[in-house]
Amino acid sequence: MTKLTPKSPRKPVPLLVFGAHPDDIEFGCGGIIAGETKAGHAAHFVVCSRGEAGTNGTPQQRVAEAERAAKILGATLEFLELDGDAHLEIRATHAIKLASIIRRLRPSVVLAPTVELNQHPDHWRLGQLVRDATRLARYGGLKELKKFPSHKITNLFFYAVSSDAEPSGAPPVLIDISPPEIIKAWTGSMEAHASQMKTRNYVEFQLARAKVHGMRASVKYAQALYPNDSLVFESLAQLG
């Protein structure tokens, strides 16, 4: 059963972002989201647990924090019930549920956690499920998805919640998030997850990661995305 928090958009959204836990999206790619929404692009979050297994914070607290963070980033949000925090399994039924969301919202770009094994197991399992879902959403004959017409996204990108989750040997796409208004919104969205700061200063950690990525690109702050498929351009001019 899917609970909408708030009601999810009925019209297509350019950007659909999946997270395994209430804070994954903000920590892993919140700066990128802030940049997109400030540019006028709609973003929608799908969070696949309520942080029930976390050391700090009740599920009710975690949901409220996620709602505040999404509002700060200018995104809409819904929670999807799968197996629960720390119990996520790779199942065809889960991939089909995710594919139905993709068909309903018809995004151009989808973001999901990387599939690197050296991280919380819910992260890489969700990344794999989302990758499967983007394919299933294209298959017109899948009976469970007949409610919505088939849909092919333009690009699937993976984000890394932690340094350990960054794919080795895969050059990232770096997104410049240096403008102060973007950093302010991103920082505010992370600080909204106050219950999680009892374990570690995640805001400081993520800002430090963004500074390192920024140095690689000769900007102040950057966040990394990892494309699932090769990026295709019509000419070299588009790379300028």
Sequence and secondary structure as in RCSB ss.txt:
>XXXX:A:sequence
MTKLTPKSPRKPVPLLVFGAHPDDIEFGCGGIIAGETKAGHAAHFVVCSRGEAGTNGTPQQRVAEAERAAKILGA
TLEFLELDGDAHLEIRATHAIKLASIIRRLRPSVVLAPTVELNQHPDHWRLGQLVRDATRLARYGGLKELKKFPS
HKITNLFFYAVSSDAEPSGAPPVLIDISPPEIIKAWTGSMEAHASQMKTRNYVEFQLARAKVHGMRASVKYAQAL
YPNDSLVFESLAQLG
>XXXX:A:secstr
 EEESS   SS  SEEEEESSTTHHHHHHHHHHHHHHHTT  EEEEE    TT SSS HHHHHHHHHHHHHHHT 
EEEEE SS TT     HHHHHHHHHHHHHH  SEEEEE   SSS HHHHHHHHHHHHHHHHTT TT GGGTTS  
   SEEEEE SSGGGS TT   EEEE  SHHHHHHHHHHHHT GGGGGT  HHHHHHHHHHHHHHHHTSS EEEE
EESS    SSGGGG 
